[in-house]
Amino acid sequence: MPDITTLTDDVVEEILEVAPGGYARLGLIPESDPREVLRAVEEVLRLHRRGEDELDGQDLVTLGVVVGDVYVRTLDWEWAELTYGPGATAYAVLDPTAAVGNQPMNWVYDIARNPDREIALASGYDVAAEQRWPPAQPGDAIMLH
């Protein structure tokens, strides 16, 4: 189980600075239907895998921030930093009890870089929205991706 640190408003604002560019790339706005946003991110990742849309590291971070923003905006999740050991940290979004969450930037990066990885952002959102996750206790921070 990782150590969980809730991010300060300043850090969250810094993370979200790239979100407008991500939504613009998708032709959507933050208030768009969450599944529409996630399906649009999935499509960009499919195009990237086919060589039709080049994504660099910053593009992947930006799309990951959009994914995280969807969870925070629509499911009342929170941004946090997870520490797994010395030097092993990751930004995540967690449900209000910190029982489950995901690391959206790592999730998007892994999908883009691993052609065998399932592209399942929208279905992952459905699992979270319907709270169909494995048994978890508050603070477990089980990742759903």
CNS distance restraints for C-alpha pairs under 8 A (distance, minus, plus):
assign (resid   1 and name CA) (resid  84 and name CA) 7.38 0.50 0.50
assign (resid   1 and name CA) (resid 139 and name CA) 7.99 0.50 0.50
assign (resid   1 and name CA) (resid 140 and name CA) 5.77 0.50 0.50
assign (resid   1 and name CA) (resid 141 and name CA) 6.87 0.50 0.50
assign (resid   1 and name CA) (resid 142 and name CA) 7.96 0.50 0.50
assign (resid   2 and name CA) (resid  82 and name CA) 5.72 0.50 0.50
assign (resid   2 and name CA) (resid  83 and name CA) 5.29 0.50 0.50
assign (resid   2 and name CA) (resid  84 and name CA) 4.75 0.50 0.50
assign (resid   2 and name CA) (resid  85 and name CA) 7.83 0.50 0.50
assign (resid   2 and name CA) (resid 140 and name CA) 7.63 0.50 0.50
assign (resid   2 and name CA) (resid 141 and name CA) 7.13 0.50 0.50
assign (resid   3 and name CA) (resid  82 and name CA) 5.65 0.50 0.50
assign (resid   3 and name CA) (resid  83 and name CA) 5.04 0.50 0.50
assign (resid   3 and name CA) (resid  84 and name CA) 6.58 0.50 0.50
assign (resid   4 and name CA) (resid  80 and name CA) 6.57 0.50 0.50
assign (resid   4 and name CA) (resid  81 and name CA) 5.90 0.50 0.50
assign (resid   4 and name CA) (resid  82 and name CA) 4.88 0.50 0.50
assign (resid   4 and name CA) (resid  83 and name CA) 6.58 0.50 0.50
assign (resid   4 and name CA) (resid 139 and name CA) 7.69 0.50 0.50
assign (resid   5 and name CA) (resid  80 and name CA) 5.52 0.50 0.50
assign (resid   5 and name CA) (resid  81 and name CA) 5.11 0.50 0.50
assign (resid   5 and name CA) (resid  82 and name CA) 6.47 0.50 0.50
assign (resid   6 and name CA) (resid  78 and name CA) 7.62 0.50 0.50
assign (resid   6 and name CA) (resid  79 and name CA) 6.56 0.50 0.50
assign (resid   6 and name CA) (resid  80 and name CA) 4.44 0.50 0.50
assign (resid   6 and name CA) (resid  81 and name CA) 6.39 0.50 0.50
assign (resid   7 and name CA) (resid  11 and name CA) 6.07 0.50 0.50
assign (resid   7 and name CA) (resid  12 and name CA) 6.34 0.50 0.50
assign (resid   7 and name CA) (resid  79 and name CA) 6.12 0.50 0.50
assign (resid   7 and name CA) (resid  80 and name CA) 5.10 0.50 0.50
assign (resid   7 and name CA) (resid  81 and name CA) 6.56 0.50 0.50
assign (resid   8 and name CA) (resid  12 and name CA) 6.34 0.50 0.50
assign (resid   9 and name CA) (resid  13 and name CA) 6.04 0.50 0.50
assign (resid  10 and name CA) (resid  14 and name CA) 6.23 0.50 0.50
assign (resid  11 and name CA) (resid  15 and name CA) 6.25 0.50 0.50
assign (resid  12 and name CA) (resid  16 and name CA) 6.13 0.50 0.50
assign (resid  12 and name CA) (resid  79 and name CA) 6.94 0.50 0.50
assign (resid  13 and name CA) (resid  17 and name CA) 6.21 0.50 0.50
assign (resid  15 and name CA) (resid  19 and name CA) 7.95 0.50 0.50
assign (resid  15 and name CA) (resid  65 and name CA) 7.10 0.50 0.50
assign (resid  16 and name CA) (resid  20 and name CA) 7.93 0.50 0.50
assign (resid  16 and name CA) (resid  65 and name CA) 6.69 0.50 0.50
assign (resid  16 and name CA) (resid  69 and name CA) 7.79 0.50 0.50
assign (resid  18 and name CA) (resid  22 and name CA) 6.62 0.50 0.50
assign (resid  18 and name CA) (resid  62 and name CA) 5.66 0.50 0.50
assign (resid  18 and name CA) (resid  65 and name CA) 7.35 0.50 0.50
assign (resid  19 and name CA) (resid  23 and name CA) 6.23 0.50 0.50
assign (resid  19 and name CA) (resid  62 and name CA) 6.18 0.50 0.50
assign (resid  19 and name CA) (resid  63 and name CA) 7.68 0.50 0.50
assign (resid  19 and name CA) (resid  65 and name CA) 6.10 0.50 0.50
assign (resid  19 and name CA) (resid  66 and name CA) 5.54 0.50 0.50
assign (resid  19 and name CA) (resid  69 and name CA) 7.82 0.50 0.50
assign (resid  20 and name CA) (resid  24 and name CA) 6.07 0.50 0.50
assign (resid  20 and name CA) (resid  29 and name CA) 7.89 0.50 0.50
assign (resid  21 and name CA) (resid  25 and name CA) 6.10 0.50 0.50
assign (resid  21 and name CA) (resid  62 and name CA) 7.43 0.50 0.50
assign (resid  22 and name CA) (resid  26 and name CA) 6.45 0.50 0.50
assign (resid  22 and name CA) (resid  59 and name CA) 7.89 0.50 0.50
assign (resid  22 and name CA) (resid  62 and name CA) 5.56 0.50 0.50
assign (resid  22 and name CA) (resid  63 and name CA) 5.61 0.50 0.50
assign (resid  22 and name CA) (resid  65 and name CA) 7.95 0.50 0.50
assign (resid  22 and name CA) (resid  66 and name CA) 6.24 0.50 0.50
assign (resid  23 and name CA) (resid  27 and name CA) 6.17 0.50 0.50
assign (resid  23 and name CA) (resid  28 and name CA) 5.17 0.50 0.50
assign (resid  23 and name CA) (resid  29 and name CA) 5.53 0.50 0.50
assign (resid  23 and name CA) (resid  30 and name CA) 6.72 0.50 0.50
assign (resid  23 and name CA) (resid  66 and name CA) 6.94 0.50 0.50
assign (resid  24 and name CA) (resid  28 and name CA) 5.96 0.50 0.50
assign (resid  24 and name CA) (resid  29 and name CA) 7.09 0.50 0.50
assign (resid  26 and name CA) (resid  37 and name CA) 7.51 0.50 0.50
assign (resid  26 and name CA) (resid  40 and name CA) 6.14 0.50 0.50
assign (resid  26 and name CA) (resid  41 and name CA) 7.11 0.50 0.50
assign (resid  28 and name CA) (resid  32 and name CA) 6.31 0.50 0.50
assign (resid  28 and name CA) (resid  37 and name CA) 7.04 0.50 0.50
assign (resid  30 and name CA) (resid  70 and name CA) 7.56 0.50 0.50
assign (resid  32 and name CA) (resid  36 and name CA) 6.89 0.50 0.50
assign (resid  32 and name CA) (resid  37 and name CA) 6.64 0.50 0.50
assign (resid  33 and name CA) (resid  37 and name CA) 6.41 0.50 0.50
assign (resid  34 and name CA) (resid  38 and name CA) 6.25 0.50 0.50
assign (resid  34 and name CA) (resid  70 and name CA) 5.91 0.50 0.50
assign (resid  34 and name CA) (resid  74 and name CA) 7.28 0.50 0.50
assign (resid  35 and name CA) (resid  39 and name CA) 5.94 0.50 0.50
assign (resid  35 and name CA) (resid 122 and name CA) 5.61 0.50 0.50
assign (resid  35 and name CA) (resid 125 and name CA) 7.56 0.50 0.50
assign (resid  36 and name CA) (resid  40 and name CA) 6.11 0.50 0.50
assign (resid  37 and name CA) (resid  41 and name CA) 6.37 0.50 0.50
assign (resid  37 and name CA) (resid  67 and name CA) 7.95 0.50 0.50
assign (resid  37 and name CA) (resid  70 and name CA) 7.81 0.50 0.50
assign (resid  38 and name CA) (resid  42 and name CA) 6.17 0.50 0.50
assign (resid  38 and name CA) (resid  67 and name CA) 6.65 0.50 0.50
assign (resid  38 and name CA) (resid 121 and name CA) 5.87 0.50 0.50
assign (resid  38 and name CA) (resid 122 and name CA) 5.29 0.50 0.50
assign (resid  39 and name CA) (resid  43 and name CA) 6.18 0.50 0.50
assign (resid  39 and name CA) (resid 121 and name CA) 7.22 0.50 0.50
assign (resid  39 and name CA) (resid 122 and name CA) 5.96 0.50 0.50
assign (resid  40 and name CA) (resid  44 and name CA) 6.37 0.50 0.50
assign (resid  41 and name CA) (resid  45 and name CA) 6.30 0.50 0.50
assign (resid  41 and name CA) (resid  63 and name CA) 6.78 0.50 0.50
assign (resid  41 and name CA) (resid  67 and name CA) 7.95 0.50 0.50
assign (resid  41 and name CA) (resid 121 and name CA) 8.00 0.50 0.50
assign (resid  42 and name CA) (resid  46 and name CA) 6.20 0.50 0.50
assign (resid  42 and name CA) (resid 119 and name CA) 6.30 0.50 0.50
assign (resid  42 and name CA) (resid 120 and name CA) 7.47 0.50 0.50
assign (resid  42 and name CA) (resid 121 and name CA) 6.71 0.50 0.50
assign (resid  42 and name CA) (resid 122 and name CA) 7.96 0.50 0.50
assign (resid  43 and name CA) (resid  47 and name CA) 6.16 0.50 0.50
assign (resid  44 and name CA) (resid  48 and name CA) 6.14 0.50 0.50
assign (resid  44 and name CA) (resid  53 and name CA) 7.01 0.50 0.50
assign (resid  45 and name CA) (resid  49 and name CA) 6.23 0.50 0.50
assign (resid  45 and name CA) (resid 111 and name CA) 7.43 0.50 0.50
assign (resid  45 and name CA) (resid 112 and name CA) 6.01 0.50 0.50
assign (resid  45 and name CA) (resid 119 and name CA) 7.84 0.50 0.50
assign (resid  46 and name CA) (resid  50 and name CA) 6.37 0.50 0.50
assign (resid  46 and name CA) (resid 119 and name CA) 7.98 0.50 0.50
assign (resid  47 and name CA) (resid  51 and name CA) 6.27 0.50 0.50
assign (resid  47 and name CA) (resid  52 and name CA) 4.99 0.50 0.50
assign (resid  47 and name CA) (resid  53 and name CA) 5.34 0.50 0.50
assign (resid  48 and name CA) (resid  52 and name CA) 5.55 0.50 0.50
assign (resid  48 and name CA) (resid  53 and name CA) 4.46 0.50 0.50
assign (resid  48 and name CA) (resid  54 and name CA) 5.63 0.50 0.50
assign (resid  48 and name CA) (resid  55 and name CA) 6.61 0.50 0.50
assign (resid  48 and name CA) (resid 112 and name CA) 7.16 0.50 0.50
assign (resid  49 and name CA) (resid  53 and name CA) 7.92 0.50 0.50
assign (resid  49 and name CA) (resid 112 and name CA) 6.79 0.50 0.50
assign (resid  49 and name CA) (resid 115 and name CA) 6.89 0.50 0.50
assign (resid  55 and name CA) (resid  59 and name CA) 5.47 0.50 0.50
assign (resid  55 and name CA) (resid  60 and name CA) 6.48 0.50 0.50
assign (resid  56 and name CA) (resid  60 and name CA) 6.41 0.50 0.50
assign (resid  57 and name CA) (resid  61 and name CA) 6.29 0.50 0.50
assign (resid  57 and name CA) (resid 109 and name CA) 7.75 0.50 0.50
assign (resid  58 and name CA) (resid  62 and name CA) 6.09 0.50 0.50
assign (resid  59 and name CA) (resid  63 and name CA) 6.22 0.50 0.50
assign (resid  60 and name CA) (resid  64 and name CA) 6.05 0.50 0.50
assign (resid  60 and name CA) (resid 105 and name CA) 6.88 0.50 0.50
assign (resid  60 and name CA) (resid 108 and name CA) 6.26 0.50 0.50
assign (resid  60 and name CA) (resid 109 and name CA) 5.68 0.50 0.50
assign (resid  60 and name CA) (resid 112 and name CA) 7.82 0.50 0.50
assign (resid  61 and name CA) (resid  65 and name CA) 6.13 0.50 0.50
assign (resid  61 and name CA) (resid 105 and name CA) 5.19 0.50 0.50
assign (resid  61 and name CA) (resid 108 and name CA) 7.63 0.50 0.50
assign (resid  61 and name CA) (resid 109 and name CA) 7.31 0.50 0.50
assign (resid  62 and name CA) (resid  66 and name CA) 6.41 0.50 0.50
assign (resid  62 and name CA) (resid 105 and name CA) 7.70 0.50 0.50
assign (resid  63 and name CA) (resid  67 and name CA) 6.35 0.50 0.50
assign (resid  63 and name CA) (resid 105 and name CA) 7.29 0.50 0.50
assign (resid  63 and name CA) (resid 108 and name CA) 7.03 0.50 0.50
assign (resid  64 and name CA) (resid  68 and name CA) 6.24 0.50 0.50
assign (resid  64 and name CA) (resid 104 and name CA) 4.74 0.50 0.50
assign (resid  64 and name CA) (resid 105 and name CA) 3.90 0.50 0.50
assign (resid  64 and name CA) (resid 106 and name CA) 7.30 0.50 0.50
assign (resid  64 and name CA) (resid 107 and name CA) 7.20 0.50 0.50
assign (resid  64 and name CA) (resid 108 and name CA) 5.48 0.50 0.50
assign (resid  64 and name CA) (resid 109 and name CA) 7.65 0.50 0.50
assign (resid  65 and name CA) (resid  69 and name CA) 5.97 0.50 0.50
assign (resid  65 and name CA) (resid 104 and name CA) 6.55 0.50 0.50
assign (resid  65 and name CA) (resid 105 and name CA) 6.17 0.50 0.50
assign (resid  66 and name CA) (resid  70 and name CA) 6.27 0.50 0.50
assign (resid  67 and name CA) (resid  71 and name CA) 6.83 0.50 0.50
assign (resid  67 and name CA) (resid 104 and name CA) 5.91 0.50 0.50
assign (resid  67 and name CA) (resid 105 and name CA) 7.91 0.50 0.50
assign (resid  68 and name CA) (resid  72 and name CA) 6.35 0.50 0.50
assign (resid  68 and name CA) (resid  79 and name CA) 7.86 0.50 0.50
assign (resid  68 and name CA) (resid  92 and name CA) 7.61 0.50 0.50
assign (resid  68 and name CA) (resid  93 and name CA) 6.09 0.50 0.50
assign (resid  68 and name CA) (resid 103 and name CA) 7.77 0.50 0.50
assign (resid  68 and name CA) (resid 104 and name CA) 5.38 0.50 0.50
assign (resid  68 and name CA) (resid 105 and name CA) 7.79 0.50 0.50
assign (resid  69 and name CA) (resid  73 and name CA) 5.88 0.50 0.50
assign (resid  70 and name CA) (resid  74 and name CA) 5.93 0.50 0.50
assign (resid  70 and name CA) (resid  75 and name CA) 7.82 0.50 0.50
assign (resid  71 and name CA) (resid  75 and name CA) 5.24 0.50 0.50
assign (resid  71 and name CA) (resid  76 and name CA) 6.89 0.50 0.50
assign (resid  71 and name CA) (resid  77 and name CA) 5.87 0.50 0.50
assign (resid  71 and name CA) (resid  93 and name CA) 7.21 0.50 0.50
assign (resid  71 and name CA) (resid 125 and name CA) 7.64 0.50 0.50
assign (resid  72 and name CA) (resid  76 and name CA) 5.02 0.50 0.50
assign (resid  72 and name CA) (resid  77 and name CA) 4.39 0.50 0.50
assign (resid  72 and name CA) (resid  78 and name CA) 5.66 0.50 0.50
assign (resid  72 and name CA) (resid  79 and name CA) 7.41 0.50 0.50
assign (resid  72 and name CA) (resid  93 and name CA) 7.10 0.50 0.50
assign (resid  73 and name CA) (resid  77 and name CA) 7.48 0.50 0.50
assign (resid  75 and name CA) (resid  95 and name CA) 7.65 0.50 0.50
assign (resid  75 and name CA) (resid 129 and name CA) 6.68 0.50 0.50
assign (resid  76 and name CA) (resid  95 and name CA) 7.09 0.50 0.50
assign (resid  76 and name CA) (resid  96 and name CA) 6.89 0.50 0.50
assign (resid  77 and name CA) (resid  93 and name CA) 6.10 0.50 0.50
assign (resid  77 and name CA) (resid  94 and name CA) 5.24 0.50 0.50
assign (resid  77 and name CA) (resid  95 and name CA) 4.50 0.50 0.50
assign (resid  77 and name CA) (resid  96 and name CA) 5.59 0.50 0.50
assign (resid  78 and name CA) (resid  93 and name CA) 5.25 0.50 0.50
assign (resid  78 and name CA) (resid  94 and name CA) 5.35 0.50 0.50
assign (resid  78 and name CA) (resid  95 and name CA) 6.61 0.50 0.50
assign (resid  78 and name CA) (resid  96 and name CA) 6.86 0.50 0.50
assign (resid  79 and name CA) (resid  91 and name CA) 7.05 0.50 0.50
assign (resid  79 and name CA) (resid  92 and name CA) 5.72 0.50 0.50
assign (resid  79 and name CA) (resid  93 and name CA) 4.45 0.50 0.50
assign (resid  79 and name CA) (resid  94 and name CA) 6.49 0.50 0.50
assign (resid  80 and name CA) (resid  91 and name CA) 5.79 0.50 0.50
assign (resid  80 and name CA) (resid  92 and name CA) 5.29 0.50 0.50
assign (resid  80 and name CA) (resid  93 and name CA) 5.95 0.50 0.50
assign (resid  80 and name CA) (resid  94 and name CA) 6.96 0.50 0.50
assign (resid  81 and name CA) (resid  89 and name CA) 6.68 0.50 0.50
assign (resid  81 and name CA) (resid  90 and name CA) 5.65 0.50 0.50
assign (resid  81 and name CA) (resid  91 and name CA) 4.55 0.50 0.50
assign (resid  81 and name CA) (resid  92 and name CA) 6.01 0.50 0.50
assign (resid  82 and name CA) (resid  89 and name CA) 5.37 0.50 0.50
assign (resid  82 and name CA) (resid  90 and name CA) 5.27 0.50 0.50
assign (resid  82 and name CA) (resid  91 and name CA) 6.23 0.50 0.50
assign (resid  82 and name CA) (resid  92 and name CA) 6.82 0.50 0.50
assign (resid  83 and name CA) (resid  87 and name CA) 7.81 0.50 0.50
assign (resid  83 and name CA) (resid  88 and name CA) 5.80 0.50 0.50
assign (resid  83 and name CA) (resid  89 and name CA) 4.37 0.50 0.50
assign (resid  83 and name CA) (resid  90 and name CA) 6.75 0.50 0.50
assign (resid  84 and name CA) (resid  88 and name CA) 5.34 0.50 0.50
assign (resid  84 and name CA) (resid  89 and name CA) 6.11 0.50 0.50
assign (resid  85 and name CA) (resid  89 and name CA) 7.45 0.50 0.50
assign (resid  90 and name CA) (resid 103 and name CA) 6.94 0.50 0.50
assign (resid  91 and name CA) (resid 103 and name CA) 5.98 0.50 0.50
assign (resid  91 and name CA) (resid 104 and name CA) 7.86 0.50 0.50
assign (resid  91 and name CA) (resid 105 and name CA) 7.70 0.50 0.50
assign (resid  92 and name CA) (resid 101 and name CA) 6.71 0.50 0.50
assign (resid  92 and name CA) (resid 102 and name CA) 5.49 0.50 0.50
assign (resid  92 and name CA) (resid 103 and name CA) 4.17 0.50 0.50
assign (resid  92 and name CA) (resid 104 and name CA) 6.44 0.50 0.50
assign (resid  93 and name CA) (resid 101 and name CA) 5.42 0.50 0.50
assign (resid  93 and name CA) (resid 102 and name CA) 5.63 0.50 0.50
assign (resid  93 and name CA) (resid 103 and name CA) 6.37 0.50 0.50
assign (resid  93 and name CA) (resid 104 and name CA) 7.35 0.50 0.50
assign (resid  94 and name CA) (resid  98 and name CA) 5.11 0.50 0.50
assign (resid  94 and name CA) (resid  99 and name CA) 7.29 0.50 0.50
assign (resid  94 and name CA) (resid 100 and name CA) 5.79 0.50 0.50
assign (resid  94 and name CA) (resid 101 and name CA) 4.11 0.50 0.50
assign (resid  94 and name CA) (resid 102 and name CA) 6.71 0.50 0.50
assign (resid  94 and name CA) (resid 141 and name CA) 6.98 0.50 0.50
assign (resid  95 and name CA) (resid  99 and name CA) 6.53 0.50 0.50
assign (resid  95 and name CA) (resid 100 and name CA) 5.86 0.50 0.50
assign (resid  95 and name CA) (resid 101 and name CA) 5.95 0.50 0.50
assign (resid  97 and name CA) (resid 138 and name CA) 4.91 0.50 0.50
assign (resid  97 and name CA) (resid 139 and name CA) 6.45 0.50 0.50
assign (resid  98 and name CA) (resid 138 and name CA) 5.41 0.50 0.50
assign (resid  98 and name CA) (resid 139 and name CA) 4.67 0.50 0.50
assign (resid  98 and name CA) (resid 140 and name CA) 6.49 0.50 0.50
assign (resid  98 and name CA) (resid 141 and name CA) 5.30 0.50 0.50
assign (resid  99 and name CA) (resid 136 and name CA) 5.45 0.50 0.50
assign (resid  99 and name CA) (resid 137 and name CA) 5.28 0.50 0.50
assign (resid  99 and name CA) (resid 138 and name CA) 4.31 0.50 0.50
assign (resid  99 and name CA) (resid 139 and name CA) 4.96 0.50 0.50
assign (resid  99 and name CA) (resid 140 and name CA) 4.74 0.50 0.50
assign (resid  99 and name CA) (resid 141 and name CA) 4.70 0.50 0.50
assign (resid  99 and name CA) (resid 142 and name CA) 6.21 0.50 0.50
assign (resid 100 and name CA) (resid 133 and name CA) 7.82 0.50 0.50
assign (resid 100 and name CA) (resid 136 and name CA) 7.05 0.50 0.50
assign (resid 100 and name CA) (resid 139 and name CA) 7.98 0.50 0.50
assign (resid 100 and name CA) (resid 140 and name CA) 6.73 0.50 0.50
assign (resid 100 and name CA) (resid 141 and name CA) 4.51 0.50 0.50
assign (resid 100 and name CA) (resid 142 and name CA) 4.49 0.50 0.50
assign (resid 100 and name CA) (resid 143 and name CA) 5.74 0.50 0.50
assign (resid 100 and name CA) (resid 144 and name CA) 6.76 0.50 0.50
assign (resid 101 and name CA) (resid 141 and name CA) 5.94 0.50 0.50
assign (resid 101 and name CA) (resid 142 and name CA) 6.16 0.50 0.50
assign (resid 101 and name CA) (resid 143 and name CA) 4.97 0.50 0.50
assign (resid 101 and name CA) (resid 144 and name CA) 5.94 0.50 0.50
assign (resid 102 and name CA) (resid 107 and name CA) 7.57 0.50 0.50
assign (resid 102 and name CA) (resid 142 and name CA) 7.86 0.50 0.50
assign (resid 102 and name CA) (resid 143 and name CA) 4.82 0.50 0.50
assign (resid 102 and name CA) (resid 144 and name CA) 5.54 0.50 0.50
assign (resid 102 and name CA) (resid 145 and name CA) 6.33 0.50 0.50
assign (resid 103 and name CA) (resid 107 and name CA) 5.89 0.50 0.50
assign (resid 103 and name CA) (resid 143 and name CA) 7.25 0.50 0.50
assign (resid 104 and name CA) (resid 108 and name CA) 6.14 0.50 0.50
assign (resid 105 and name CA) (resid 109 and name CA) 6.12 0.50 0.50
assign (resid 106 and name CA) (resid 110 and name CA) 5.93 0.50 0.50
assign (resid 107 and name CA) (resid 111 and name CA) 6.26 0.50 0.50
assign (resid 107 and name CA) (resid 145 and name CA) 6.84 0.50 0.50
assign (resid 108 and name CA) (resid 112 and name CA) 6.20 0.50 0.50
assign (resid 109 and name CA) (resid 113 and name CA) 6.14 0.50 0.50
assign (resid 110 and name CA) (resid 114 and name CA) 5.74 0.50 0.50
assign (resid 110 and name CA) (resid 117 and name CA) 7.44 0.50 0.50
assign (resid 111 and name CA) (resid 115 and name CA) 6.96 0.50 0.50
assign (resid 111 and name CA) (resid 117 and name CA) 5.49 0.50 0.50
assign (resid 111 and name CA) (resid 118 and name CA) 6.99 0.50 0.50
assign (resid 111 and name CA) (resid 119 and name CA) 6.36 0.50 0.50
assign (resid 120 and name CA) (resid 124 and name CA) 5.89 0.50 0.50
assign (resid 121 and name CA) (resid 125 and name CA) 6.22 0.50 0.50
assign (resid 122 and name CA) (resid 126 and name CA) 6.40 0.50 0.50
assign (resid 123 and name CA) (resid 127 and name CA) 6.40 0.50 0.50
assign (resid 124 and name CA) (resid 128 and name CA) 6.42 0.50 0.50
assign (resid 124 and name CA) (resid 144 and name CA) 7.13 0.50 0.50
assign (resid 124 and name CA) (resid 145 and name CA) 7.09 0.50 0.50
assign (resid 125 and name CA) (resid 129 and name CA) 5.95 0.50 0.50
assign (resid 126 and name CA) (resid 130 and name CA) 5.94 0.50 0.50
assign (resid 127 and name CA) (resid 131 and name CA) 5.81 0.50 0.50
assign (resid 127 and name CA) (resid 132 and name CA) 5.00 0.50 0.50
assign (resid 127 and name CA) (resid 133 and name CA) 6.42 0.50 0.50
assign (resid 128 and name CA) (resid 132 and name CA) 6.38 0.50 0.50
assign (resid 128 and name CA) (resid 133 and name CA) 6.88 0.50 0.50
assign (resid 133 and name CA) (resid 144 and name CA) 7.60 0.50 0.50
assign (resid 136 and name CA) (resid 140 and name CA) 6.23 0.50 0.50
assign (resid 136 and name CA) (resid 142 and name CA) 7.12 0.50 0.50
